[in-house]
Amino acid sequence: MAGFLDRAKEQAQSALEQGKQKVDEVQQQRAGNDLLKKLGTAYYAEHSGSGSPEATRNALSALEAHIRAHGDAFLRS
């Protein structure tokens, strides 16, 4: 009986870890999407006369940092 409980505990811990990884992936994708949206907003504002090149550069830098840290998978989803 103890072996069964140990296996069940291991499976539960494995499932929990997989769930945590999936949550992290989703959070990283959302953050990337938010940064991409901010870049688009800054670019539009700059070209419509209400924004600045600095704001666009800052948004691009933030997006590039996110991609370096977490990859660019969010761009393909």
N, C-alpha and C positions, 0 to 999 in steps of 0.2 A: 504494500500500500504506500509506503514511503517513497518508493521509486516513481510511482504514478504521480504523487503530489509534487515531487521534484520536477518531473517532466512538465507537468501542468504549469508550475511556477515559471520555469524557463520559457515556455511558450508564451505565457502572459507577458513576461518581461520583454521578450523579443517583439511581440505585437505592440507593446507600449513604445518601445524605441522606434519602430517603424512609423508609428503614428506621429511621434515627435518630429521625426525627419520630414515627414510629409507636411506638417504644419510649418516647419521652417522654410521648406521650399515654397509654399504658397505665400508666406510672408515676404520672402525675397522677391518673388514675382510681382507681388502687389507694390512693393517699394520701387522696383524697377519701372513698372508701369507708371507710377506716380511721377518718378523723375523724368520719364519720357514725356509725359503730359506737361510738366513744368517747362521742359525745353521747348516744346511746341508753342506753349503760351508765350514764353519769353521771345521766341523768334517772331511770332505773329505781332506781338506788341512792338518789337523793334522795327519791323518793316511797315507797320501801320502808323508809325510816328509817335507812339506813346511809350515805347520802351527804350532800352539802351543796349548797346553792344556788350557792355559789361555784364548785364543781367543774363544775356544769352550765353556768354562765355562761362559764367558761374554755373548756370544750369547744365551746360555741356560737361564741365569739369566734374560736377556731382554725379552725372550719369556715367561718365567714364570710370570714376572711382568705384561706383557700384558694380560695373561690369568687371573690373579687375578683381574685386573682392568675391563676387558671386557668380560670375559668368554671364553670358548673354542669352540664356535659354528663354527668358521672358520675351525676347524679341521675336521668337518663333511660335509663340502660342496665341 
